[in-house]
Amino acid sequence: ANESVELHTRFFSPLRLFSIFQEAPIRQKLLLAGLMLWLVALTVITFKRGGVWQNGEPLWTDVIAKYPSDFFAYGARASYFKETGKFDRALADYSQSLNLQPLFFEGRNNRGLIYLQKNEYQAARADFDKAIELKPNFAGAYANRGLVALNTGDYDQALADFDRAVALNPDSPIFFYNRGLAHQRVNKPNEALADFDKAVLLDPAQPQFYKDRGFTYGLLSQYEKALQDFTRALQLDPSYAEAYFWRAAAYRDLKRLDPALRDALKARELGYPVSDDFLQSLRH
């Protein structure tokens, strides 16, 4: 699966805002200074508030009731709604946040992710474009715009955006992973393999990195290496149906039909669409 990058507004701290403040143009500094003061005040009063702060929705709804023009509170509540699967409510709050403060570039990025999740690619692309216009070195927005391009078949644009994201943040395993997917789509398995190698090096605990590297080894007819990667993916996530399927394919290509059949049946049991024809090809 493709991985997107969300900036969670509710995890802003005064220190983070200070770093943004240092980078901001003059037109944004007054806004950020006010937000920094508001966060300091919020930190001081939080311990007094009791149960209303135990859940993100009542917390930010309480703030919005008292400060209805506070764009940050709408953005924070939107992030809570997104995390809890209430995407329409998240979209409404992100939109209200941006109506109140059109320069809120992280809100643009986060609303774009909602549109991306809803497969509304044109709207998603518009938000990521605007986020990049407001903050040209915003690596996450480039990465997410790359996902729009990847999902709409514009692979050259996807690679350009992932290249830019990697250049801005070479420590992000997700950026390398998604660029690897784009290289797969344009039939460049060696380049894909290099990207998946880097993703695994940066974060060796993600089963999908091994699964897609294993798939790439399969494209290169390196079936033993593919088998090792699918097995590692399953060690990390024993319920990973797709990894069982592709490990079955690797076993088949290695003429090891008994374990291939076991894995194919397991993949089907876990819900992966394994065809009867594929199963029959594995039976002696």
C-alpha positions as CSV (number, residue, x, y, z in Angstrom):
1,A,0.0,0.0,0.0
2,N,1.1,3.5,-0.6
3,E,2.0,5.5,2.5
4,S,1.0,9.1,2.9
5,V,2.5,11.8,5.2
6,E,0.3,13.7,7.5
7,L,1.4,16.6,9.7
8,H,-0.7,16.4,12.8
9,T,-1.7,19.8,13.9
10,R,-2.5,18.7,17.4
11,F,1.2,17.8,18.0
12,F,2.5,21.4,17.5
13,S,4.6,22.6,20.3
14,P,5.9,26.1,21.0
15,L,9.4,24.8,20.1
16,R,8.1,23.5,16.7
17,L,6.2,26.8,16.1
18,F,9.4,28.8,16.9
19,S,11.2,27.0,14.2
20,I,8.4,27.7,11.7
21,F,8.4,31.3,13.0
22,Q,12.1,31.7,12.2
23,E,11.4,30.5,8.6
24,A,8.2,32.4,8.0
25,P,7.8,35.5,5.9
26,I,6.7,38.7,7.6
27,R,3.1,38.2,6.7
28,Q,2.9,35.0,8.7
29,K,4.9,36.0,11.8
30,L,2.2,37.9,13.6
31,L,-0.1,35.0,13.2
32,L,2.4,32.5,14.5
33,A,3.4,34.7,17.4
34,G,-0.2,34.7,18.5
35,L,-0.5,31.0,18.1
36,M,2.6,30.5,20.2
37,L,1.1,32.6,23.0
38,W,-2.2,30.7,22.8
39,L,-0.4,27.3,23.1
40,V,1.5,28.5,26.2
41,A,-1.7,29.6,27.8
42,L,-3.4,26.3,26.9
43,T,-0.5,24.4,28.5
44,V,-0.9,26.4,31.7
45,I,-4.7,25.8,32.0
46,T,-4.8,22.2,30.8
47,F,-4.2,20.6,34.2
48,K,-7.3,22.4,35.6
49,R,-9.8,21.3,33.0
50,G,-10.7,17.7,34.1
51,G,-12.6,15.3,31.9
52,V,-13.1,17.5,28.9
53,W,-9.5,17.0,28.0
54,Q,-9.6,13.2,28.0
55,N,-10.9,13.0,24.4
56,G,-9.8,15.0,21.3
57,E,-13.3,15.9,20.1
58,P,-14.6,17.5,23.4
59,L,-11.3,19.1,24.0
60,W,-11.2,21.0,20.7
61,T,-15.0,21.5,20.5
62,D,-14.7,23.3,23.9
63,V,-11.9,25.5,22.5
64,I,-13.9,26.3,19.3
65,A,-17.0,27.2,21.4
66,K,-15.0,29.8,23.2
67,Y,-12.8,30.9,20.3
68,P,-14.9,30.3,17.1
69,S,-12.3,32.1,14.9
70,D,-9.4,29.9,16.0
71,F,-8.2,28.1,12.8
72,F,-5.8,26.0,14.7
73,A,-8.5,24.4,16.9
74,Y,-10.5,23.4,13.8
75,G,-7.4,21.9,12.3
76,A,-6.6,20.0,15.5
77,R,-10.2,18.6,15.7
78,A,-10.0,17.6,12.1
79,S,-6.9,15.6,12.8
80,Y,-8.8,13.8,15.6
81,F,-11.7,13.1,13.3
82,K,-9.4,11.7,10.6
83,E,-7.6,9.4,13.1
84,T,-11.0,8.0,14.2
85,G,-12.3,7.5,10.7
86,K,-14.8,10.3,10.6
87,F,-13.5,11.6,7.3
88,D,-16.4,13.8,6.3
89,R,-16.3,15.7,9.6
90,A,-12.5,15.9,9.2
91,L,-12.9,17.4,5.8
92,A,-15.4,20.0,7.1
93,D,-13.1,21.1,9.9
94,Y,-10.0,21.3,7.7
95,S,-12.0,23.4,5.3
96,Q,-13.2,25.7,8.0
97,S,-9.7,26.0,9.4
98,L,-8.5,27.1,5.9
99,N,-11.3,29.5,5.5
100,L,-10.2,31.2,8.7
101,Q,-6.5,31.0,7.7
102,P,-5.6,30.3,4.1
103,L,-1.9,30.4,4.8
104,F,-2.1,27.3,7.0
105,F,0.1,25.1,4.8
106,E,-0.1,22.0,7.0
107,G,-3.8,22.2,7.0
108,R,-3.7,22.2,3.2
109,N,-1.6,19.1,3.2
110,N,-3.9,17.3,5.7
111,R,-7.0,18.2,3.8
112,G,-5.4,16.9,0.7
113,L,-4.9,13.6,2.4
114,I,-8.6,13.3,3.1
115,Y,-9.3,14.0,-0.6
116,L,-6.7,11.4,-1.5
117,Q,-8.3,8.8,0.7
118,K,-11.7,9.5,-0.9
119,N,-10.0,9.2,-4.4
120,E,-10.8,12.8,-5.2
121,Y,-7.5,13.3,-6.9
122,Q,-8.0,16.7,-8.5
123,A,-9.0,18.2,-5.2
124,A,-6.1,16.5,-3.4
125,R,-3.6,17.7,-6.1
126,A,-4.9,21.3,-5.7
127,D,-4.3,21.2,-1.9
128,F,-0.8,19.7,-2.2
129,D,0.0,22.3,-4.9
130,K,-1.1,25.1,-2.6
131,A,0.9,23.6,0.4
132,I,4.0,23.6,-1.8
133,E,3.4,27.1,-3.0
134,L,3.1,28.3,0.7
135,K,6.1,26.3,1.8
136,P,8.4,25.2,-1.1
137,N,10.6,23.0,1.0
138,F,7.6,21.0,2.4
139,A,8.8,17.4,1.8
140,G,5.6,15.7,2.9
141,A,3.5,17.7,0.4
142,Y,5.8,16.6,-2.4
143,A,5.5,13.0,-1.3
144,N,1.7,13.2,-1.1
145,R,1.4,14.9,-4.4
146,G,3.6,12.1,-5.7
147,L,1.0,9.6,-4.4
148,V,-1.7,11.4,-6.4
149,A,0.4,11.1,-9.5
150,L,1.2,7.4,-8.8
151,N,-2.5,6.6,-8.4
152,T,-3.5,8.4,-11.6
153,G,-0.8,6.9,-13.7
154,D,1.4,10.0,-14.1
155,Y,4.6,8.2,-13.2
156,D,7.0,10.8,-14.4
157,Q,5.4,13.3,-12.1
158,A,5.3,10.8,-9.3
159,L,9.0,10.2,-9.7
160,A,9.8,13.9,-9.9
161,D,7.8,14.5,-6.7
162,F,9.4,11.6,-4.8
163,D,12.8,12.7,-5.9
164,R,12.2,16.1,-4.5
165,A,10.8,14.7,-1.2
166,V,13.9,12.4,-0.8
167,A,16.2,15.3,-1.5
168,L,14.5,17.4,1.2
169,N,14.3,14.6,3.7
170,P,16.7,11.7,3.0
171,D,15.9,10.1,6.3
172,S,12.3,9.2,5.5
173,P,11.9,5.4,4.7
174,I,8.4,6.1,3.4
175,F,9.7,8.4,0.7
176,F,12.1,5.8,-0.6
177,Y,9.5,3.1,-0.4
178,N,7.0,5.1,-2.5
179,R,9.6,6.0,-5.0
180,G,10.4,2.3,-5.2
181,L,6.7,1.7,-6.1
182,A,6.9,4.3,-8.8
183,H,10.1,2.7,-10.2
184,Q,8.2,-0.6,-10.3
185,R,5.4,0.9,-12.3
186,V,7.8,2.2,-15.0
187,N,9.6,-1.2,-15.2
188,K,12.8,-0.2,-13.5
189,P,13.2,-3.0,-11.0
190,N,16.9,-2.3,-10.2
191,E,16.1,1.3,-9.3
192,A,13.1,0.0,-7.3
193,L,15.3,-2.5,-5.5
194,A,17.7,0.3,-4.5
195,D,14.9,2.3,-3.0
196,F,13.4,-0.6,-1.1
197,D,16.9,-1.4,0.2
198,K,17.2,2.1,1.6
199,A,13.7,1.9,3.1
200,V,14.5,-1.3,4.9
201,L,17.8,0.1,6.1
202,L,16.0,3.1,7.6
203,D,13.1,1.2,9.1
204,P,13.6,-2.6,9.2
205,A,10.3,-3.2,11.0
206,Q,7.9,-2.6,8.2
207,P,6.6,-5.8,6.6
208,Q,5.4,-4.1,3.4
209,F,8.9,-2.9,2.6
210,Y,10.1,-6.6,2.5
211,K,7.0,-7.7,0.6
212,D,7.6,-5.2,-2.2
213,R,11.3,-5.8,-2.2
214,G,10.6,-9.5,-2.5
215,F,8.2,-8.8,-5.4
216,T,11.0,-6.9,-7.1
217,Y,13.4,-9.7,-6.6
218,G,10.8,-11.9,-8.3
219,L,10.7,-9.6,-11.3
220,L,14.5,-10.1,-11.5
221,S,14.1,-13.9,-11.3
222,Q,16.0,-13.9,-7.9
223,Y,13.5,-16.2,-6.3
224,E,15.5,-17.3,-3.3
225,K,16.0,-13.7,-2.3
226,A,12.3,-13.1,-2.9
227,L,11.5,-16.0,-0.7
228,Q,13.6,-14.6,2.1
229,D,11.9,-11.2,2.0
230,F,8.4,-12.7,2.0
231,T,9.3,-14.8,4.9
232,R,10.7,-11.8,6.8
233,A,7.5,-9.9,6.0
234,L,5.5,-12.8,7.5
235,Q,7.7,-12.9,10.6
236,L,6.8,-9.3,11.2
237,D,3.1,-9.7,10.3
238,P,1.9,-13.4,10.4
239,S,-1.6,-12.3,9.0
240,Y,-0.1,-10.6,5.9
241,A,-2.2,-12.4,3.2
242,E,-0.5,-10.8,0.2
243,A,2.9,-11.9,1.5
244,Y,1.6,-15.5,1.7
245,F,0.4,-15.3,-1.9
246,W,3.7,-14.0,-3.3
247,R,5.7,-16.4,-1.2
248,A,3.5,-19.1,-2.8
249,A,4.5,-17.7,-6.2
250,A,8.2,-17.8,-5.3
251,Y,7.9,-21.4,-4.1
252,R,6.2,-22.3,-7.4
253,D,8.9,-20.7,-9.4
254,L,11.4,-22.7,-7.4
255,K,9.4,-25.9,-8.2
256,R,8.6,-26.4,-4.5
257,L,4.9,-27.0,-4.9
258,D,3.9,-28.4,-1.5
259,P,4.9,-25.2,0.5
260,A,3.5,-23.2,-2.4
261,L,0.1,-24.8,-2.0
262,R,0.2,-24.3,1.8
263,D,0.9,-20.6,1.4
264,A,-1.7,-20.1,-1.3
265,L,-4.4,-21.8,0.8
266,K,-3.3,-19.6,3.8
267,A,-3.5,-16.5,1.6
268,R,-7.1,-17.4,0.6
269,E,-8.0,-18.2,4.2
270,L,-6.9,-14.7,5.1
271,G,-9.0,-13.1,2.4
272,Y,-6.6,-12.7,-0.5
273,P,-8.2,-13.4,-3.9
274,V,-6.4,-16.6,-4.9
275,S,-7.9,-18.1,-8.1
276,D,-8.9,-21.8,-8.4
277,D,-6.6,-22.0,-11.5
278,F,-3.6,-20.9,-9.4
279,L,-4.4,-23.5,-6.7
280,Q,-4.8,-26.2,-9.3
281,S,-1.4,-25.4,-10.9
282,L,0.2,-26.2,-7.5
283,R,-1.4,-29.6,-7.1
284,H,0.5,-32.6,-8.3
